[in-house]
Amino acid sequence: MVETSLAGVSKPSLWAGRILSALAVLLFLFTASFTLLKPAMARQGFIHYGYPGGALVPITIAEIACAILYAMPPTSVLGAILMTGYLGGATATHVRVGEPFYLPIAVGAALWLGLFLREPRLRALVPLRR
């Protein structure tokens, strides 16, 4: 079993990581709720990006699942990996239609920074030197 203590993580780092992580999760849940609450508008957006209307629900379910996995500490690394894949698809979609593509990249950087700041196991894997 892996030790999951917070030893080596300062309180400011821990809270900064939690805040960044919460913002990423809230963004994912906000966009998913928009899809569920305004399906006609969301479907139009999907069609604008070249996706069939039937892909709306499966992609939204994947988005929610990624956010939930990321939000739970035992599965946060898996969730970050899956969210990164999801955001890679969003980046590719924006590039394909000629729209600015930096927002999904910034969200991906924020979610990994949030995880890095709050997760000592990730810090052991990716040591930054001073």
Secondary structure as the mmCIF struct_conf table of DSSP 4:
data_model
#
loop_
_struct_conf.conf_type_id
_struct_conf.id
_struct_conf.beg_label_comp_id
_struct_conf.beg_label_asym_id
_struct_conf.beg_label_seq_id
_struct_conf.end_label_comp_id
_struct_conf.end_label_asym_id
_struct_conf.end_label_seq_id
TURN_TY1_P TURN_TY1_P1 ALA A 7 GLY A 8
HELX_RH_AL_P HELX_RH_AL_P1 LYS A 11 LEU A 37
HELX_RH_AL_P HELX_RH_AL_P2 PRO A 39 HIS A 48
TURN_TY1_P TURN_TY1_P2 TYR A 49 GLY A 50
HELX_RH_3T_P HELX_RH_3T_P1 GLY A 53 ALA A 55
HELX_RH_AL_P HELX_RH_AL_P3 LEU A 56 ALA A 71
BEND BEND1 MET A 72 MET A 72
HELX_RH_3T_P HELX_RH_3T_P2 PRO A 73 THR A 75
HELX_RH_AL_P HELX_RH_AL_P4 SER A 76 ARG A 96
TURN_TY1_P TURN_TY1_P3 VAL A 97 GLY A 98
HELX_RH_AL_P HELX_RH_AL_P5 TYR A 102 ARG A 118
HELX_RH_AL_P HELX_RH_AL_P6 PRO A 120 LEU A 125
BEND BEND2 VAL A 126 VAL A 126
HELX_LH_PP_P HELX_LH_PP_P1 PRO A 127 ARG A 129
#
